[in-house]
Amino acid sequence: YEKLKNYITNHFNITYFYKSIGTYDILFEIRLKTSDELNQVLMEIRTILKDKLKSHELLIILKEFKYTYFPDCLLDS
């Protein structure tokens, strides 16, 4: 676990890392431009985990819409 945590927290493209309870023990968000970059990261993670990786799930987001948490009412003076 520590080796994977170190890899994830030091990877430039991984923006979020969660330790969770439930179906999955670890979740992370990574932002990449190409499928080749994704394959490289997945291979590195598989190498780190070797026989410990039981399953994984991949969710690919192709388009993200910009939004803000800043309420519009605070802009009105």
C-alpha positions, 0 to 999 in steps of 0.5 A: 500500500505505501509504495502505491500511495507514494506513486499516486501522491507523487504523480504529476497527473493524479489530481485526487487520491481517496482511501475508501470503504466499500467495493474499492479500497483506493480511488484516484483521479488522473488527467491525461491527454492520450490513451498511451499515457493511460496505458503507461500509468496502468502498467506502472500500477500493475507492476507496483501491485503485482499479485495484490490487484484483485480488480479495477474499474476505469471510468473515462470522462471525455468532456468536462464542463466548467463550473464554479462554486462561487455563488452569483449572489455575492457578485451583486453589490 
